[in-house]
Amino acid sequence: MKLSTQTQGVFPIAPTPFFEDGKIDYSSIDRLADFYVGCGSTGVTVLGQLGEAPKLSSQEGIAITKQWIQKFKNLPVIVGVSAPGFATMQALTHEVMSLGAAGVMIAPPNTLRTNEQIITYYAQAAEAIGHDVPIVLQDYPLTFSVQMSPQVIRTMVEQIKSIVMLKHEDWPGLEKISTLRGYEAEGTMRHISILCGNGGLFLDYEMARGADGANTGYCFPDMLCDVVRLSHSGQAQEAHDLFDSHLPLIRYEQQPNIGLSVRKNVMFRRGLISCDAQRKPGGLMSVKTHAEVSHLLRRLARHDPRAQGL
């Protein structure tokens, strides 16, 4: 199964579970996969930033990808293959696609500055990995410091046919979604799937602007599935109400340096992973941070029973 321009739904960004000693917790991968499928995820993304991909060896990355593909069976698995050079990207892409990956996600290196550089980079990346490999274009200027205007995205979508999805993480970015969908409506850009990241911070309104779903790692991915389902079924107010109840925790999770620690801690409390450790170097939660997360979960439990007892 390969990604297409019609892909919709929720693709959680899967964390890589570690034990305290830094070893990979493969049993927790199985538990996470079962949970994602059970709560309505339509796919998953592995070896992303949340997955601490830069801390993994190439052999570990392949092993993790293989396990996710085997667990997800007929559901698509996107694999992050961003790398400093195209040789590494090409090798990883060919390996994961041979295992059954549905496509690859490529983030821009932070050295890109001009529109021409951005377009050329992705054209060369597509050539290096093969034009038959579906590409997810990751647009996350807050992290990668690369600004992709709607016009640049349109140019790449038109010139690089293997781009089938935009992982939209610009902030503010609602107008960008409207502009891209406007290009499609006027016939100047072919349709592509738009799944949104950035912790899900604006997901309810992103859906209203024309997004197809979520591709992020919030610690309640089941809530993301509910919001996307409600939005697609025309229950916009219900989607807003559910999303609003989670917004304080979503916002808290967005903090630099400790955001992944918070996310893993809540997933540990929910029983989704056996340990909330990161592989070093990694951020640590202070005593006060632990207390604040507990407070946020108690507040959330008043509106969503999934947070009760955490």
C-alpha positions, 0 to 999 in steps of 0.5 A: 500500500502506497500513499496517495493524494487522497490519503486522509485521517490520522497518522500519529507520529510514533515515539520510540520507547526506550528503557532507562538504560537507552535500549529500545523497548520493542514490546511497547512498540507492539502495545502502541501499534495495537492502541493506534489501530484500535482508536481509529488511526489510518496510518502511522509515521515512524522515525520522525522527530518525536521518534528521536530518529537522530539518536538511532543507528541505521540498523535500529531504524530499520528494525523499528520500521520493520516492526511497525510495518508488520504490526500495521499490516494493511495500514500505511506506514510513513518513514522519516528519511531526512538525512544530510546527504542523498546517499544516506536518504536513498539507502534508507528509502530503498530499505524501508520501501522494500519492507513495505513502507507506504512512503517517506517524509522528507524535511528540508535542511536548515541551509536552504534559504531561497525559493530556488534552493528549496525547489532544487533540493526536493527535485534532487531528493525525488530523483535520488530516491526514485520517482516511484516513491511517494513523498511527504513534504514536511513544512515546519519552519519553526524547527527547520528555519526554512520558509516555504511560501504557498507559491513555492509549494505549488511549484514543487507539487506541479514539478515533482509528481511524487509529492503526494502529501504536505505535512503542514506545520507552519504557524500561523498557517491557516491562511496557507491551507486556504491558499493551497486549496484555492490553487486547487479550486482554480486549477493551478495546482493538483490536489494533494493530501494535507495532514497537520502536525505542530502538536495538533495546536490548531487542528480543529480550524485546520480541518475547517480550512480544508486539511485532510487530517492530522500527522502529529504526536499528541499524547491523546492520539485517540482524541485527534481521531475523534476530532478528525472523524467529527469534522469529516461528518459535519459535526464541527461544534462537537469537534471544537468542544472536544478539542477545546478540552484538550487545548491546555495540555496541547499547549503545554506539550508544545514547550521546547526542550521538555515537550517530548518529556511531557508527551512520553510521560503522559503516554507512560501514565496511560499505559501505552509505553513501559517507560517515559525515558528518552535516549540521551541527550534528552530533556528532563521534567522537573518536580514542578513540571510533573505537578503541572502535568498532573494538574492539567490531566485532572482538569482534562478528566472533568471533560474527557474520561480518558484522562481520569486516574492519570 
